[in-house]
Amino acid sequence: MKALCYLAIVSPLLALQPPVWGKPPAASATQAATRAQQVDALFAKWNRADTPGAAVMVVKDGQRVYRGSFGMADIEQNRPITPSTSFHVASLSKQFTAFAILLLAQDGKLSLDDDVRKHVPALPDFGQTIRIRHLLTHTSGLRDQWNLLAMAGWRMDDVITDDDVLRLVRRQRALNFVPGSDFAYNNTGYTLLAAIVRKVSGQPLAAFARERIFDPLGMRHTFFHEQYATLVAGRAQSYQPAPQGGYSRIALSYSTVGPTSLVTTADDLLLWANNFNDARVGGPALLARMQTSATFNDGKATGYGGGLDIGAYRGLKTIDHSGADAGFRSYLVRFPDQQLTVVIMGNGADVQASRLGQRIADIYLDGQLQPLPKPMPNYSDGVQVPLAPARLDALLGTYALENGSAITFAREDEQLLGWTAGDDKMPFYPAGEREFFVKLSNASFRFDAPDAAGVIGGGTWLRNARAIRAKRMAPARLPDAALQPLLGEYYSDELHALYTVTAQEGSVVLGFSRGDIALAPFGKNSFVGPWPFGLVTFQCLAASDCTGFTVTESRASDVQFTRVALPGLRGSTATP
């Protein structure tokens, strides 16, 4: 399958003009072709009829200089990705929700300083005022809806509606932090913003965005997908790498809008990106506000505007955002001073859209970027070495990270799995006897050499070129006497969920409606687990049963569970 590339050819007359001072001259036809070939090479592994892939667009100085399509929108139906393929773009949706709120503020129908409860009175009173601007900038302190739903027993491929989210939000009794004092990426806030649009405008977000944003910009193939079952012609399906090789389908059945669920095409996103230059819709003041970093209560910049990250890449200012739901991966980045825009929309979980977008910027901004302090790792095509499964056993256990978190390694059949506290389990593949990498992210773990007794005492966790030292914790097989006070049933009113705590192989197992989750000991009465559990801390008194526990993850802190007495369901220890 050949990628579809459209190149901007420079006129000979223009080529004779002296370049504008401080601005690189326009690319020649040869340079344009070379750059296109380099971008093609980045996506070559997906340029096949048996893989998912991506639609890619590059715009320079308002002109489209690259347009590529790779892989299949639907592998089973042998339908390739084209520039008109519709993609779910996950969190790229947030900038459109933010734009809708800013339009309403510009209309005088709300203020960003409004108390959210003015428009959503069902939101609990947390004793702190949460303002609309806090929702826009992830500084509200609200716990994240996806973490709460998962803790409550939902699966991410369940049908999840706005009402499901709001019903759970209404049960919350605490915040992660004082509004405006910290930053924690938060989807709940954007579900509430969609509810505010409905309340203030009298229209659902989907209808409001169509009338005020999409139609005026000519985005004819863009909409908020309110019901997962609504048919979408020409849409891309969602895939993830299968353990046995190849790909498998991964379901996406969200029926909630605001933080996610925008469906669009590469061509339509180009119209959206161009609006940041000509401000045809919204006007310059609104767009400037959207691209200005918010500040914390102490006046320091958050690095986030209205649904957009305000940052830098290799010394150049960037306005960008990424998205990831199920197998969909998306990235939209603009280098405003260089007038460069890169759009990537993929339908495979192994399409590292943000990383690929940066590599495209490396190509088109060559000579204008500061050197990277160190090469960025790329493990997506990492080469595995044969390693006997029994060799993995010497690596298993929990390692305390110097940033206060932990990473745990376990073996399932012949595969080494690892997870940091609160993250999904990730397969680690051997690049050597002591070095293992993760294919779906730029991450690896290098175990230290064993000591004289043959024990590995630690290692280094490398993620996105950031190295974090890890110290192996002493193997913790807790005695029955230490486990016994923890066992029992615990209820969370905030989640309306019941957990049963049992013991297995000297540690704690949380049992809830979706199965059993084994935790790893992490200090006295504390344990760590995979997403969405993170750090689990029991509240215990000496010589008596524990009264409760809290669950803390990066986006949901101190969710409280209280011991309850349910006859006949008392937890018990399993194998010694």
Beta strands, then each sheet from edge to edge (+ up, - down):
strand 1: 54-60
strand 2: 63-70
strand 3: 72-74
strand 4: 79-80
strand 5: 87-88
strand 6: 160-161
strand 7: 223-224
strand 8: 239-241
strand 9: 247-249
strand 10: 254-255
strand 11: 262-264
strand 12: 309-313
strand 13: 316-325
strand 14: 328-335
strand 15: 340-346
strand 16: 397-401
strand 17: 406-412
strand 18: 415-420
strand 19: 426-430
strand 20: 435-438
strand 21: 443-447
strand 22: 458-463
strand 23: 466-472
strand 24: 488-492
strand 25: 497-504
strand 26: 507-512
strand 27: 515-518
strand 28: 520-521
strand 29: 526-529
strand 30: 534-539
strand 31: 548-553
strand 32: 556-564
sheet 1: 2+ 1- 15+ 14- 13+ 12-
sheet 2: 3+ 4-
sheet 3: 5+ 11- 7+
sheet 4: 6+ 10+
sheet 5: 8+ 9-
sheet 6: 16+ 17- 18+ 19- 20+ 21- 22+ 23- 16+
sheet 7: 27+ 26- 25+ 24- 32+ 31- 30+ 29- 28+
end
